[in-house]
């Protein structure tokens, strides 16, 4: 029997199921954190007030790369927190506009410290969201592209990253438990990009955030795969080459954004045609043009608190501006009618006289005392005498109108605690919204910081409101970037609900915004006067305000 021996030679290449390490993985945290802070500050330049909106399309790329280059969950959370600190330090810089605090009876040195601590606290408070974002991204088993997989890693990078961002920025940030006012989301950076923000009529402003973060993630994915600056994202579900697949993902994102922009342009043209007076009346006789006047009294916080303007002079200023306007509706800002203005010879009596004599409706903000505290309300004076005449604020300003955490409140020095507005004026919040009833239709109202909560407005539109009115007093923050941030928020609320929106502020910016997000007229900040334009009461609903769960 012959014996045969077989020899075979195999060439085997070593493989690993773990992604290969990159340059950032070997770097110390002390080198990464200053870079994270700087990149966060650069991203903040996209926010309203700085107006570099293009940065929002690329500003998250450094954070995503740094997260991928982190060696532990703790390191990724520190990176995210530091990036968030840089971002919010700039985006929330309007807090520095509160200085000086002489109206609180504080010397400039103490006022400066209070303002700095408030700004620092809010920066760190909001930076927690970025830390959580970075930690979730680090811990989740992610793979490149849009496709999930039934085997680990499960989650597609380009879907999971924006989904986590939206959850933290639009669910957690706006919840009462977070005790914040969500002002600095990425969506507001695009308030002037009218074609893009039309997406908010479908999925709210959160959808704009999703698109922005998805594009940033696609760019970061391509940089990671091509340069190897940090660990790559591993095997793709579609089995494409990693570099080619990342390039195709970015191209697909660009194509989707181009499609959204094209759709948005078409929607703008359609809305502008619909709101042309002759077309609107032909389709629905209930939508005639209605002239509105916004009264901007420009009463500073110092005048108000130091009482350097007497109640009589205050009444005279607003009475002079509100009377004899060529409009059917006159709108005054938040808190113009207080207890001293409710008596005989006060502003309330003057407004009632104007309404009765000139046959026009007047909407005004009022601070009214009740048995258990105060309410911040908006009321309408109408010759039609409807029952629904008041809206009471639902979301109060932390430490300005309410004390959110008593333990934290007790840690504030007694001398300063007694000077907080919320200490001397305890406000009560309404449990649900009450629409204002005008002769032209129902009106949704947001007071002050409520403009930053999309659901508060859309819930009222869902109940039948056909016009949105926002009343605010921004005098506490002097001429800071807050007025531009409020204008950006108002623009998104108008598009989400396809409604005309009237923004009335005491010190500006006041504005009239059409349903496509076009600011058709606006006032100058810190100027006294009136702003007159026309609006329509619109009855159509958008997909966003039909979807109650959003």
JOLINKA-V997486 format. One record per pair of residues at least 24 apart in sequence whose C-alpha atoms are under 8 Angstrom apart, sorted by sequence separation. I is the first residue (numbers start at 1). GAP is how many residues later the second one is. If there is no record, write none. Layout:
BEGIN
I/GAP
I/GAP
END
This chain:
BEGIN
39/24
95/24
137/24
185/24
222/24
297/24
359/24
401/24
402/24
441/24
442/24
443/24
444/24
445/24
446/24
447/24
448/24
487/24
187/25
221/25
222/25
401/25
402/25
435/25
441/25
442/25
443/25
444/25
445/25
446/25
447/25
448/25
483/25
484/25
492/25
36/26
93/26
186/26
295/26
315/26
355/26
401/26
441/26
443/26
445/26
468/26
483/26
491/26
36/27
92/27
137/27
295/27
337/27
355/27
356/27
433/27
491/27
136/28
218/28
222/28
319/28
336/28
337/28
338/28
339/28
355/28
491/28
311/29
318/29
322/29
335/29
336/29
337/29
338/29
339/29
352/29
36/30
89/30
92/30
311/30
330/30
332/30
334/30
335/30
336/30
337/30
338/30
339/30
351/30
435/30
89/31
92/31
133/31
218/31
219/31
315/31
316/31
319/31
323/31
328/31
329/31
330/31
331/31
332/31
333/31
334/31
335/31
336/31
396/31
468/31
470/31
472/31
474/31
475/31
133/32
218/32
293/32
315/32
319/32
322/32
328/32
329/32
330/32
331/32
332/32
333/32
334/32
335/32
467/32
468/32
469/32
470/32
471/32
472/32
473/32
474/32
475/32
293/33
312/33
314/33
327/33
328/33
329/33
330/33
331/33
332/33
396/33
466/33
467/33
468/33
469/33
470/33
471/33
472/33
473/33
474/33
32/34
89/34
293/34
312/34
324/34
329/34
395/34
452/34
467/34
468/34
469/34
470/34
471/34
472/34
473/34
474/34
88/35
133/35
215/35
218/35
291/35
292/35
295/35
311/35
315/35
394/35
451/35
469/35
500/35
170/36
291/36
292/36
293/36
294/36
295/36
296/36
393/36
394/36
457/36
461/36
500/36
290/37
291/37
292/37
293/37
294/37
295/37
296/37
392/37
393/37
394/37
452/37
500/37
85/38
88/38
215/38
290/38
291/38
292/38
293/38
294/38
295/38
392/38
394/38
451/38
458/38
499/38
500/38
84/39
85/39
88/39
129/39
214/39
215/39
290/39
292/39
394/39
451/39
454/39
458/39
499/39
84/40
129/40
166/40
393/40
498/40
85/41
335/41
392/41
24/42
40/42
41/42
44/42
84/42
85/42
335/42
391/42
392/42
451/42
483/42
498/42
36/43
40/43
44/43
81/43
84/43
166/43
391/43
498/43
25/44
36/44
39/44
40/44
43/44
44/44
47/44
83/44
84/44
129/44
165/44
166/44
334/44
390/44
391/44
497/44
498/44
24/45
25/45
33/45
37/45
38/45
40/45
41/45
42/45
45/45
82/45
84/45
165/45
390/45
391/45
497/45
23/46
24/46
25/46
29/46
33/46
36/46
37/46
40/46
41/46
44/46
45/46
81/46
84/46
211/46
388/46
389/46
390/46
479/46
496/46
22/47
32/47
36/47
37/47
39/47
40/47
41/47
44/47
80/47
81/47
83/47
84/47
162/47
163/47
388/47
389/47
479/47
497/47
34/48
37/48
38/48
39/48
40/48
41/48
81/48
162/48
165/48
388/48
389/48
496/48
497/48
33/49
37/49
41/49
81/49
82/49
162/49
388/49
496/49
33/50
36/50
37/50
80/50
81/50
387/50
80/51
162/51
374/51
376/51
386/51
79/52
80/52
161/52
162/52
373/52
374/52
375/52
376/52
386/52
397/52
77/53
78/53
80/53
161/53
373/53
374/53
375/53
393/53
396/53
77/54
80/54
373/54
374/54
375/54
384/54
391/54
393/54
395/54
76/55
77/55
79/55
80/55
159/55
162/55
373/55
384/55
395/55
77/56
158/56
161/56
372/56
380/56
382/56
394/56
77/57
379/57
380/57
382/57
393/57
76/58
77/58
380/58
76/59
158/59
157/60
158/60
74/61
199/61
73/62
76/62
196/64
73/65
195/65
196/65
199/65
72/66
73/66
195/66
198/66
67/67
195/67
197/67
378/67
70/68
195/68
196/68
195/69
198/69
378/69
467/69
64/70
67/70
68/70
194/70
195/70
198/70
377/70
467/70
67/71
194/71
376/71
466/71
467/71
195/72
466/72
195/73
466/73
194/74
465/74
464/75
144/77
361/77
462/79
461/80
462/83
461/84
462/84
458/86
459/86
458/87
149/88
144/89
148/89
459/89
143/90
144/90
147/90
142/91
143/91
144/91
145/91
147/91
92/92
143/92
144/92
145/92
91/93
143/93
144/93
378/93
143/94
455/95
88/96
441/96
440/97
145/100
145/101
144/102
146/103
145/104
365/106
364/107
334/113
334/114
56/130
56/133
53/136
47/137
52/137
53/137
334/137
335/137
51/138
333/138
334/138
335/138
47/139
332/139
333/139
334/139
48/140
333/140
47/141
48/141
47/142
46/143
60/153
64/153
286/154
57/155
61/155
65/155
56/156
57/156
60/156
61/156
64/156
58/157
59/157
60/157
57/158
58/158
61/158
62/158
57/159
61/159
65/159
69/160
58/161
69/161
68/162
69/162
68/163
65/164
66/164
68/164
65/165
334/170
333/171
334/171
332/172
333/172
334/172
331/173
332/173
333/173
301/174
332/174
300/175
301/175
299/176
300/176
298/177
300/178
103/198
103/199
102/200
104/201
103/202
103/203
23/205
24/205
25/205
327/205
22/206
23/206
24/206
25/206
21/207
22/207
23/207
299/207
300/207
22/208
294/208
296/208
298/208
299/208
321/208
322/208
21/209
22/209
295/209
296/209
297/209
298/209
321/209
21/210
22/210
294/210
296/210
297/210
298/210
20/211
21/211
295/211
296/211
19/212
20/212
296/212
19/213
19/214
296/214
19/215
18/216
181/216
294/216
17/217
180/218
179/219
179/225
298/228
298/229
297/230
298/230
296/231
297/231
296/232
297/232
296/233
295/234
296/234
295/235
296/235
294/236
295/236
293/237
294/237
293/238
294/238
293/239
292/240
293/240
291/241
292/241
291/242
292/242
291/243
292/243
271/244
272/244
290/244
291/244
271/245
289/245
290/245
289/246
290/246
289/247
268/248
288/248
267/249
287/249
288/249
204/250
287/250
286/251
287/251
275/261
181/268
183/269
182/270
181/271
182/271
174/279
205/287
205/291
200/292
204/292
201/294
202/294
197/295
200/295
201/295
200/296
201/296
188/297
191/297
198/297
201/297
191/298
197/298
198/298
189/299
188/300
191/300
184/301
188/301
191/301
183/302
188/304
183/306
104/315
198/318
194/322
194/323
194/324
191/326
202/340
203/340
204/340
201/341
202/341
203/341
201/342
202/342
201/343
200/344
201/344
204/346
203/347
98/378
99/378
97/379
98/379
97/380
98/380
96/381
97/381
95/382
97/382
94/383
97/383
96/384
94/386
94/387
93/388
94/388
49/432
48/433
49/433
49/435
48/436
49/436
48/437
47/438
48/440
END
